[in-house]
Amino acid sequence: MRILWFTLMVLCLPLPAVAASERVAGMEEGAGHYIFNDPATQQDVSVYYYQPNNYTANTPVVLVLHGLRRDAKEYRDSWAEYAEREGLMVLVPRFSSEAYPGGNGFNLGNVFRATSAEEERGFSRLEQMNPPEQWVFTLIERVFADFRSARSNSNRETYYLYGHGAGAQVAHRFAMFMPESHAEEIIIGAAGWYTMPDESIAWPYGTGGVPMLDATAIKAFLAQPMLLLAGGADTATLHTVMRQTPEANAQGATRVERTRYYYEFGKRQAQSLSTEFNWRHWVLPGVTHSPGQMTPFAARYIASRAR
């Protein structure tokens, strides 16, 4: 297990700085796109970005996680107006279904290897872990390291991580598995269901069966600054992709209820472990399960925190 964590830490170290003349060309003002050749997996990763016209080396960096449709470009476009207004550098990597298939490959972070269609969908506990370099979580860190070292003059040593829907599921599990990440704060928008920080509940509904998610890791997770967002009008239970299993339904009937349940669960765990608790929970009145409706608030919030 020590070897695993050492490998993970090495993968997440920032890449060495390069001279300005050696920087990768192509990041221009406004909306754009580039290909990051991930050295850990040898795969090409599409990264959609928005660079505000007032960009400086101190501009806050936001990594946005797309939803179930893998629609990174559309997420970038939905952030453009607000990134410009609030002065945010936005990066939206696309996690392809070929490299990160199904709910297991994306929503659950590709931590475990799927050997059946059911496991690929993320509906059963898995036995064999993938190497850390294949996780969604470590790729997020490498995208940020590449941006800093090869594509910009950024002085920012940390970034804000925002996910909506399936991306929100990735974001809260990222916080569990990446205690030493460069994420300044994690904003989790309208997740359909959650992994509880409780080893008595089997993965993926809890941390049971995942050796690295021990009491020490859970304490670090509860101390991670996180904002849990739910739309006050995001209450649909029919004709929705929100998971309907006994374990998920135990968290509540709607995303609003499940988000509140998760926050209160984490708060109780922190109290029982006598550890720091740095989560917030807000419900946004009138907001449905729409990325576009939640984005303006998330952008303003991140800008205010970055100042």
Buried (B, 14 or more C-beta within 10 A) or exposed (E): EEEEBEBBEEBBEBBEEEEEEEBBEEBEEEBBBBEBEBEBBEBEBBBBBBBBEEBEEEBBBBBBBBBBEBBBBBBBBBBBEBBBEBBBBBBBBBBBEEBBBBBBBBBBBBBBBBEEEEBBBBBBEBEEBBBBBBBBBBBBBBBBBBBBBBBBEBEBEBBBBBBBBBBBBBBBBBBBBBBEBBBBBBBBBBBBBBBBBBBEBBBBBBBBBBEBBEEEBBBBBBBBBBBBBBBEBBBEEEEBEBBEEEBBBEBBEBBBBBBBBBBEBBBEBBEEBEBEBEBEBEBBEEBBBBBBBBBBBBBBBBBEBBE
